[in-house]
Amino acid sequence: MMNKAERIAAGRLLVQAAQEAREAWRAEEAARLAAIRDASAIPDQCGPDTIAAPARGPFVVEPQFTMVPNGVDKHGLDKWAAAATGYGHRASVRAADVFDRMIASALRRKRSCPLTHGQIAMGRHYAMLVELAAADGTKVSRLDASRAGGDSMGWMDRHLDIAQELTILRNRIGFSAAMTVRRIRPSKRGETQRGPIMDRVLVDMVCIKGCTLDEVLVSHGWAVKGAHRKAVTEALSAALDRMIGYRDKKTS
């Protein structure tokens, strides 16, 4: 049994240990918050008006350029050059999407992006249309009011136009299977394989839900392997090409 002096010494040790633990926690928390602030820091080229917002998540800096006349060449033809535009010639930021992740992954592996610029633009356009179609009339009305010059269409007319374009794009996607079961032997599909991946499901999972191609495979029970990844990439490329308007010729 400890005497009074020993109890006092033990108490001091406990207090010291608690203080050290508290200081360690504070240092760890400060480092975590500093990492969040660093990750959400806005580059100088975006200017001071764009605030750091950790809840924004990953973002991409997009310089704003326009083509302007730049004299004539020796043949008398007009020459053009890229010039910075935007407010104060500043760059803008936008939330990074699944296509940015694909591009970054391809750059890390020193490979070409699995999708073309046109296919990526169509995927983003499709996602924007779906978002607008899900918005209420007030949001679309504000969109109309923000357009330079405006027009005489009401928000209901705008909704109808969006719905019509979505119908056209979805008809172009089609209703076939992107990866059919019969083309791959059961022993190669994966233990939990649950059936074919439909074209429309593939496009929606990638463009709207932001799923990677590996996540699409896993969600359908397909084994993540080179042959399956190649097949689902080709299926997505073909679907986006059809949405653009290409029929038989592949662009990637």
C-alpha positions in Angstrom: 0.0 0.0 0.0 1.4 3.4 -1.0 2.1 6.1 1.5 1.2 9.7 1.1 4.3 10.7 -0.7 4.0 7.9 -3.2 0.4 8.7 -3.8 1.3 12.3 -4.5 4.1 11.3 -6.9 1.7 8.9 -8.7 -0.9 11.6 -9.0 1.6 14.0 -10.5 2.7 11.3 -13.0 -1.0 10.8 -14.1 -1.5 14.6 -14.5 1.7 14.8 -16.5 0.6 11.9 -18.7 -2.8 13.4 -19.3 -1.2 16.8 -20.2 1.2 15.1 -22.7 -1.7 13.2 -24.2 -3.7 16.4 -24.5 -0.7 18.2 -26.2 -0.2 15.3 -28.6 -3.9 15.4 -29.5 -3.7 19.1 -30.1 -0.7 18.8 -32.3 -2.3 16.0 -34.3 -5.5 18.0 -34.7 -3.5 21.1 -35.8 -1.7 19.0 -38.4 -5.0 17.5 -39.7 -6.6 21.0 -40.0 -3.4 22.4 -41.7 -3.5 19.5 -44.2 -7.2 20.3 -44.9 -6.4 24.0 -45.4 -3.5 23.2 -47.7 -5.6 20.9 -49.8 -8.4 23.5 -50.2 -6.0 26.4 -50.8 -6.8 28.4 -53.9 -3.9 29.0 -56.3 -2.8 32.6 -56.9 -4.0 32.7 -60.5 -7.6 32.4 -59.3 -7.4 35.7 -57.4 -8.5 36.5 -53.8 -12.2 36.5 -54.5 -12.3 32.7 -54.7 -12.3 31.5 -51.1 -10.9 28.3 -49.8 -13.7 25.9 -49.1 -12.8 22.4 -47.7 -16.3 21.2 -48.3 -15.8 21.9 -52.0 -13.6 18.8 -52.3 -11.1 18.2 -55.1 -11.2 20.9 -57.7 -9.6 21.7 -61.1 -8.2 25.1 -62.0 -9.3 26.2 -65.5 -7.6 29.2 -67.1 -10.0 31.3 -69.2 -8.8 32.0 -72.8 -10.2 33.4 -75.9 -8.8 33.7 -79.4 -8.0 37.3 -80.6 -6.6 38.6 -83.9 -2.8 38.8 -84.0 -1.9 40.4 -87.2 -1.5 38.6 -90.6 0.9 36.1 -91.9 3.1 36.3 -95.0 0.2 35.0 -97.1 -2.1 37.8 -95.9 -4.2 35.5 -93.7 -5.3 36.6 -90.3 -3.3 35.2 -87.4 -4.9 34.4 -84.1 -3.5 34.0 -80.6 -4.8 32.9 -77.2 -5.4 35.7 -74.8 -6.4 35.5 -71.1 -10.0 36.5 -70.4 -12.4 36.3 -67.5 -12.7 38.7 -64.6 -9.2 40.2 -64.0 -7.7 37.6 -66.4 -8.1 35.1 -63.5 -8.6 31.4 -63.7 -11.7 29.7 -62.4 -12.2 26.6 -60.3 -14.7 23.8 -60.7 -15.3 20.6 -58.8 -13.3 17.6 -60.1 -15.4 14.8 -61.5 -14.8 11.2 -62.4 -13.4 12.1 -65.8 -10.7 14.2 -64.1 -9.9 11.1 -62.0 -9.5 9.1 -65.2 -7.2 11.7 -66.7 -5.1 11.9 -63.6 -4.8 8.1 -63.3 -3.7 7.9 -67.0 -1.1 10.6 -66.4 0.3 8.8 -63.4 0.6 5.6 -65.4 2.0 7.5 -68.3 -0.7 6.3 -70.6 -3.3 8.0 -72.8 -6.7 8.8 -71.4 -9.2 6.0 -72.1 -11.7 8.6 -73.4 -11.4 11.3 -76.0 -12.0 15.0 -75.3 -15.3 14.8 -77.2 -16.5 11.8 -75.2 -15.7 13.5 -71.9 -17.5 16.7 -73.0 -20.5 14.6 -73.9 -20.5 12.8 -70.6 -20.3 16.1 -68.7 -23.1 17.6 -70.9 -25.3 14.6 -70.2 -24.7 14.9 -66.4 -25.6 18.7 -66.6 -28.8 17.9 -68.5 -29.8 15.3 -65.8 -29.1 17.8 -63.1 -31.2 20.5 -64.8 -34.0 18.2 -65.4 -34.1 17.3 -61.7 -34.1 21.0 -60.7 -37.3 22.8 -59.8 -38.7 25.7 -61.9 -37.1 28.4 -59.8 -33.6 27.2 -60.5 -34.2 26.9 -64.2 -35.9 30.3 -64.2 -32.8 31.8 -62.6 -30.7 30.1 -65.2 -32.7 31.8 -67.9 -32.4 35.2 -66.2 -28.6 34.8 -66.0 -28.2 34.4 -69.7 -27.0 37.4 -71.6 -29.8 38.8 -73.6 -32.3 36.3 -72.3 -35.1 34.9 -74.4 -38.9 34.6 -74.3 -39.1 31.0 -73.2 -40.5 30.2 -69.8 -39.1 27.7 -67.4 -41.6 25.1 -68.5 -40.4 25.4 -72.1 -36.9 25.1 -70.9 -37.8 21.9 -69.0 -39.4 20.5 -72.1 -36.3 21.2 -74.2 -34.1 19.6 -71.7 -36.4 16.5 -71.4 -36.4 16.2 -75.2 -32.6 16.3 -75.5 -32.3 13.7 -72.7 -34.7 11.5 -74.5 -32.7 11.7 -77.7 -29.4 11.0 -75.9 -30.9 8.0 -74.0 -32.3 6.6 -77.2 -28.8 6.8 -78.7 -27.3 5.0 -75.7 -29.7 2.2 -76.4 -30.9 -0.7 -74.2 -28.4 -3.4 -75.0 -25.9 -5.0 -72.7 -22.4 -3.4 -72.6 -20.9 -6.6 -71.3 -22.9 -9.8 -72.0 -22.5 -12.9 -70.0 -22.3 -15.2 -73.0 -19.1 -13.7 -74.3 -17.1 -14.4 -71.2 -16.8 -17.9 -69.6 -18.4 -18.3 -66.2 -15.1 -19.2 -64.7 -13.6 -15.8 -65.8 -16.5 -13.5 -64.7 -16.0 -13.6 -60.9 -17.5 -15.5 -58.1 -20.4 -13.1 -57.5 -21.2 -12.2 -61.1 -24.8 -11.1 -61.3 -25.5 -10.6 -65.0 -24.7 -8.2 -67.8 -23.9 -4.5 -67.5 -26.4 -2.6 -69.5 -25.3 0.4 -71.6 -27.6 2.9 -69.9 -26.6 1.7 -66.4 -22.9 2.0 -67.4 -23.3 5.6 -68.7 -25.4 6.7 -65.7 -23.1 5.2 -63.1 -20.1 6.9 -64.6 -21.5 10.3 -65.8 -24.1 10.9 -63.1 -23.0 9.0 -60.0 -19.3 9.5 -60.6 -18.3 5.8 -60.4 -15.0 4.6 -61.9 -15.0 1.7 -64.3 -13.6 -0.6 -61.6 -16.5 0.4 -59.3 -19.0 -0.4 -62.1 -17.4 -3.9 -62.4 -17.4 -4.5 -58.7 -21.0 -3.4 -58.3 -22.1 -5.9 -60.9 -20.0 -8.7 -59.3 -17.5 -8.8 -62.2 -13.8 -9.5 -61.4 -11.6 -6.4 -61.8 -9.1 -7.5 -64.4 -7.5 -6.3 -67.5 -9.9 -8.0 -70.0 -13.0 -6.8 -68.1 -11.7 -3.3 -67.7 -10.9 -3.1 -71.4 -14.3 -4.4 -72.4 -16.2 -1.9 -70.1 -14.0 1.0 -71.4 -14.8 0.2 -75.0 -18.5 -0.1 -74.1 -18.5 3.3 -72.5 -16.6 4.9 -75.4 -19.0 3.4 -77.9 -22.0 4.6 -75.9 -20.6 8.2 -75.7 -19.8 8.1 -79.4 -23.5 7.2 -80.1 -24.6 10.1 -77.9 -22.4 12.5 -79.9 -23.9 11.2 -83.1 -21.3 8.8 -84.4 -22.7 5.5 -85.7 -20.2 2.9 -86.7 -16.8 4.6 -86.6 -14.9 4.5 -83.3 -13.2 7.6 -82.1 -11.0 5.9 -79.4 
